[in-house]
Amino acid sequence: MRITSMLSSNGNPVPNQFVIRGNDGAESFQSYDTIIAEVKDGKTLLDPQWEYSKTTMKYAASFLGVDGKKDIQKRIKSGEYVVQNLNAAK
């Protein structure tokens, strides 16, 4: 497993915004202590509480490679993204 900080548009590490790369090929976006999104086996999963602060949303969209909150909502509605509890152990 490898954990790296998300980078700002200036290339600086952003506090409390992380990408976790698992040995199984999964990638997760974590904000503070909460997993927001996970991409694994071609599926994109979002925690039910995925709508957080403006900063978290900015980096979640960056992680997912989308334009922002409305794009994420559209992909959930279409079934492209699946909402699933990613923090059950909390």
N, C-alpha and C positions, 0 to 999 in steps of 0.2 A: 504494500500500500504506500502511496505517495501523496502528501498533502502540500499544496502550494497556494500562496495568496493570489487572489485575483489582482490584476494590474489596472491601474488607472489609465486614462487616455495619454498621460505623460510617461507611462511605463513604470510608475512607482507602485509598490505593493499597497493594497488597500486593507486597512485593519478590519478584522472580523469577517472577511468575505473569502471563502476558500473553495478550491476544487480538490476533490479527493478522487484519486485514481486507484481503483482496486486491482489486485493481481488477476482477477477474473475478467478484466476489461471494462468493468462498470466505471462510470464517472458520476460523481455527485457534486452538487453545489450546496455548500453549507454557509449559512449566515449566522454568526455568533455560534450558538450550540444547536441550531435547528437545521436539519436537512430540508431543503426547499424543493430540489429537483434531482432526479436520477435518470441517467440514460444507460440502459443495459439490454443487451441482446436485441437491439434495434427498437426498443420501446422507450418512450419518454414518460416518466411518472412524475407527478407533482403532488406534494403534500396538500391535504385539504385546506390548510391554513397558508397557502402559497402567497397570498396578498399581504405583503408586509410594507415596510417603509419605502419611501421613494428610492433611497440608495439601494436597498436590497432588491427592489424590482429592477433597477437599472442593471445590476450585476447578474440577476437571474436571467434577464433577457439576453445579456451578453453571453452567458453560459450556454443558453439554448440557441443562440444565433438567430434571434427574432428581433422585431422592431420595438416591442414593448408590451405593456399590459393588455392592450386590446388584441394584439396578435396572439398572445398566450390564451386569452379567453376564447378567441375564434378557434384555435386548435383544440381546446378542451371540448368545445361544442361539437366540432366535427368528429371527435373521437381519436384524433391524431395523438393527443396527450391524454393520459389516464390519470385520474385523481385517486390517490391511494395513500394511506397513512404510512409515512416514511419514518416516523418517530415513535413507533409503538413501544419501544423499550423505555421511553422517557417516563 
